[in-house]
Amino acid sequence: MFVPVVSENINRSQRIVAQIRSLIAEGKLKPGDRLPPERELAQLMNVSLTSVREAIQNRE
């Protein structure tokens, strides 16, 4: 369900948030569903734990 994040013009944390929002829009995640633990999410998306934490904190 989650795919590696490739850096382009948008920073990694913004791409993580965009991917999660996209999964919600596609119905693959429902609002309120639990995400995998931070470490697992970082591995699945091929990003640092810091990027995942930043994305979770700045989810506006």
ChimeraX attribute file (.defattr): number of C-alpha atoms within 10 A of each C-alpha:
attribute: neighborCount
match mode: 1-to-1
recipient: residues
	/A:1	9
	/A:2	15
	/A:3	12
	/A:4	15
	/A:5	17
	/A:6	14
	/A:7	11
	/A:8	8
	/A:9	7
	/A:10	10
	/A:11	13
	/A:12	21
	/A:13	23
	/A:14	18
	/A:15	19
	/A:16	26
	/A:17	18
	/A:18	15
	/A:19	18
	/A:20	19
	/A:21	16
	/A:22	13
	/A:23	15
	/A:24	14
	/A:25	12
	/A:26	10
	/A:27	10
	/A:28	11
	/A:29	16
	/A:30	12
	/A:31	9
	/A:32	6
	/A:33	9
	/A:34	8
	/A:35	10
	/A:36	11
	/A:37	9
	/A:38	16
	/A:39	15
	/A:40	13
	/A:41	19
	/A:42	21
	/A:43	15
	/A:44	15
	/A:45	19
	/A:46	14
	/A:47	19
	/A:48	16
	/A:49	15
	/A:50	14
	/A:51	18
	/A:52	24
	/A:53	14
	/A:54	16
	/A:55	20
	/A:56	15
	/A:57	10
	/A:58	11
	/A:59	13
	/A:60	7
